[in-house]
Amino acid sequence: MKKSISIVGGGPSALMTAAFLDSSKFDVTLYEKNKSVGRKFLVAGDGGFNITHSESIEEMIERFTPIEFLKEALTEFSNEDLRTWLEELGIPTFEGSSHRVYPEEGIKPIEVLNAILKKLDANGTKIKTEHTWTGWNKDALVFNDSTNVKSDYTIFALGGGSWKVTGSDGSWSNLFEEKNIEMLPFTPANCAYKVDWTKGFLGRNAGKPLKNISMSCFGNEQKGEAVITEFGLEGNAIYALSPQIQELLEKKGEATVLIDLKPTLTMEVLLEKMYKARVPKTTDILRKYVKLGPSKLDLLKLNTTREEFMDINSVAKKVKALPVTLTAAASLDEAISTTGGIVLTELNENYELSKLPNNFCIGEMSDWNAPTGGYLLQACFSMGSKIGHHLNSK
Ligand SMILES: Cc1cc2nc3c(=O)[nH]c(=O)nc-3n(C[C@H](O)[C@H](O)[C@H](O)COP(=O)(O)OP(=O)(O)OC[C@H]3O[C@@H](n4cnc5c(N)ncnc54)[C@H](O)[C@@H]3O)c2cc1C
């Protein structure tokens, strides 16, 4: 007789698990509280659907905190495997200039979701929407319509704590706490940070990107871009430094990041360009010879004294390491991803809860972290694949 599997949640990690489970061995039912599955997946698709990254799997593994937690899953189902799998579903992907990977141009996020759902349909997965899991009755799952579901295995894929409108609201936390499973509060990761800009600076620069910069905090460095907003700064360069920034914010109430406005120039080359410039004004030197755009120049002036700005050596130092002070993180709900949730030591190497055997937790609901750049979705897909293969081998 086939064994039964309940998957609770309908995000990418849940869908991937269902896609990989062997339908000749298992009866699989997926329960999602919304009217449809994959709402956060579609939100992710809205702003450039960065489905994975093209770097080597060894480099990719290093991006995750802690590294070991996802190493096996990523190795067993890598970024290359994901691209091949999507291609087989009729979703070809391409590598962008930043080495991030997206579905081929013209393919809408809903088409990616539908291709995955078609695969689930072929696999015989039953999907029950508008089913909110509300707790346990002995070892049966209880849903909002009072149905009790007993299954051989349960896979929880309930998501993190941001963008509540998509259904991922973390309201399930207390249900695990009642079972003595250790939880951490959700905190924003990959989020914008507050900067107390002056009114004049904002008026001139709100919405402007600082492209091709490098940002560092606590010795960690990230190349990319950041956008100046009313709130402060957002974008891949700053998101990636979230663990370090959050630590400083927690300890000191503020965090300073250093922005390299010209990461392609070494200090020597920068100084050479500046000393050789044939114009007297520093602003003109920086504009014409260093090729700093208006927003970078404005930011430099905002964070440099008049004396520093007039001295080539001092201003060059600031071009390479401009301190900007961050005073808060964006709200939890606005974060692209969250940390917190199930404490990792509660899970074994197959993401099974040690205190609740045959119950597994995957995706963003546990306390791992990764920068934006396709790493979050890749991790969800890899965890789903790992758990699918693990159960198939039972
Ligand atoms: C604006 C934005 C942009 C993003 N862009 C990218 C990107 O470009 N690349 C990338 O890699 N990642 C991106 N992400 C992150 C990515 O979308 C998430 O990491 C991923 O969706 C997490 O997948 P998951 O399966 O763990 O959970 P989720 O996708 O959050 O799914 C969890 C599901 O569980 C359901 N659920 C919750 N509680 C219950 C319950 N009690 N009963 C039943 N169902 C329940 C929820 O309704 C939800 O559908 C983005 C996120 C946001 C918010």
The ligand as an SDF file (V2000), in Angstrom:
LIG
                    3D

 53 58  0  0  0  0  0  0  0  0999 V2000
    9.6940   41.1000   -3.1430 C   0  0  0  0  0  0  0  0  0  0  0  0
   10.4280   39.7720   -3.1510 C   0  0  0  0  0  0  0  0  0  0  0  0
   11.2880   39.4850   -4.1920 C   0  0  0  0  0  0  0  0  0  0  0  0
   12.0080   38.2880   -4.1940 C   0  0  0  0  0  0  0  0  0  0  0  0
   12.8440   38.0260   -5.2330 N   0  0  0  0  0  0  0  0  0  0  0  0
   13.5590   36.8970   -5.2370 C   0  0  0  0  0  0  0  0  0  0  0  0
   14.4190   36.5950   -6.3260 C   0  0  0  0  0  0  0  0  0  0  0  0
   14.4500   37.3140   -7.3470 O   0  0  0  0  0  0  0  0  0  0  0  0
   15.1920   35.4660   -6.2380 N   0  0  0  0  0  0  0  0  0  0  0  0
   15.1480   34.6390   -5.1460 C   0  0  0  0  0  0  0  0  0  0  0  0
   15.8940   33.6670   -5.1070 O   0  0  0  0  0  0  0  0  0  0  0  0
   14.2850   34.8600   -4.1380 N   0  0  0  0  0  0  0  0  0  0  0  0
   13.4960   35.9670   -4.1500 C   0  0  0  0  0  0  0  0  0  0  0  0
   12.6230   36.1970   -3.1240 N   0  0  0  0  0  0  0  0  0  0  0  0
   12.5550   35.2200   -1.9940 C   0  0  0  0  0  0  0  0  0  0  0  0
   11.7250   33.9860   -2.3290 C   0  0  0  0  0  0  0  0  0  0  0  0
   10.5090   34.3470   -2.9440 O   0  0  0  0  0  0  0  0  0  0  0  0
   11.4420   33.2030   -1.0370 C   0  0  0  0  0  0  0  0  0  0  0  0
   12.6730   32.9240   -0.4010 O   0  0  0  0  0  0  0  0  0  0  0  0
   10.7190   31.8920   -1.3100 C   0  0  0  0  0  0  0  0  0  0  0  0
    9.4410   32.1410   -1.8600 O   0  0  0  0  0  0  0  0  0  0  0  0
   10.5420   31.0740   -0.0250 C   0  0  0  0  0  0  0  0  0  0  0  0
    9.9220   29.8760   -0.3930 O   0  0  0  0  0  0  0  0  0  0  0  0
    9.2350   28.9250    0.6870 P   0  0  0  0  0  0  0  0  0  0  0  0
    8.7270   27.7590   -0.0680 O   0  0  0  0  0  0  0  0  0  0  0  0
   10.1500   28.6800    1.8100 O   0  0  0  0  0  0  0  0  0  0  0  0
    8.0310   29.7730    1.2890 O   0  0  0  0  0  0  0  0  0  0  0  0
    6.9370   30.7360    0.6660 P   0  0  0  0  0  0  0  0  0  0  0  0
    7.1650   30.9960   -0.7660 O   0  0  0  0  0  0  0  0  0  0  0  0
    6.8910   31.8870    1.5890 O   0  0  0  0  0  0  0  0  0  0  0  0
    5.6200   29.8630    0.7870 O   0  0  0  0  0  0  0  0  0  0  0  0
    5.0700   29.4840    2.0250 C   0  0  0  0  0  0  0  0  0  0  0  0
    3.6010   29.1470    1.8030 C   0  0  0  0  0  0  0  0  0  0  0  0
    3.0380   28.5830    2.9850 O   0  0  0  0  0  0  0  0  0  0  0  0
    1.7150   29.0460    3.1390 C   0  0  0  0  0  0  0  0  0  0  0  0
    1.3450   28.9610    4.5500 N   0  0  0  0  0  0  0  0  0  0  0  0
    1.8240   29.6640    5.6020 C   0  0  0  0  0  0  0  0  0  0  0  0
    1.2210   29.2920    6.7420 N   0  0  0  0  0  0  0  0  0  0  0  0
    0.3460   28.3120    6.4130 C   0  0  0  0  0  0  0  0  0  0  0  0
   -0.5570   27.5140    7.1650 C   0  0  0  0  0  0  0  0  0  0  0  0
   -0.6880   27.6520    8.4850 N   0  0  0  0  0  0  0  0  0  0  0  0
   -1.3120   26.5910    6.5080 N   0  0  0  0  0  0  0  0  0  0  0  0
   -1.1980   26.4370    5.1640 C   0  0  0  0  0  0  0  0  0  0  0  0
   -0.3580   27.1630    4.3900 N   0  0  0  0  0  0  0  0  0  0  0  0
    0.4010   28.0960    5.0180 C   0  0  0  0  0  0  0  0  0  0  0  0
    1.7960   30.4990    2.6450 C   0  0  0  0  0  0  0  0  0  0  0  0
    0.5110   30.9710    2.2690 O   0  0  0  0  0  0  0  0  0  0  0  0
    2.7590   30.3740    1.4670 C   0  0  0  0  0  0  0  0  0  0  0  0
    2.0880   30.1700    0.2500 O   0  0  0  0  0  0  0  0  0  0  0  0
   11.8550   37.3560   -3.1160 C   0  0  0  0  0  0  0  0  0  0  0  0
   10.9520   37.6400   -2.0940 C   0  0  0  0  0  0  0  0  0  0  0  0
   10.2510   38.8200   -2.0970 C   0  0  0  0  0  0  0  0  0  0  0  0
    9.2890   39.1040   -0.9770 C   0  0  0  0  0  0  0  0  0  0  0  0
  1  2  1  0
  2  3  1  0
  2 52  2  0
  3  4  2  0
  4  5  1  0
  4 50  1  0
  5  6  2  0
  6  7  1  0
  6 13  1  0
  7  8  2  0
  7  9  1  0
  9 10  1  0
 10 11  2  0
 10 12  1  0
 12 13  2  0
 13 14  1  0
 14 15  1  0
 14 50  1  0
 15 16  1  0
 16 17  1  0
 16 18  1  0
 18 19  1  0
 18 20  1  0
 20 21  1  0
 20 22  1  0
 22 23  1  0
 23 24  1  0
 24 25  2  0
 24 26  1  0
 24 27  1  0
 27 28  1  0
 28 29  2  0
 28 30  1  0
 28 31  1  0
 31 32  1  0
 32 33  1  0
 33 34  1  0
 33 48  1  0
 34 35  1  0
 35 36  1  0
 35 46  1  0
 36 37  1  0
 36 45  1  0
 37 38  2  0
 38 39  1  0
 39 40  1  0
 39 45  2  0
 40 41  1  0
 40 42  2  0
 42 43  1  0
 43 44  2  0
 44 45  1  0
 46 47  1  0
 46 48  1  0
 48 49  1  0
 50 51  2  0
 51 52  1  0
 52 53  1  0
M  END
$$$$
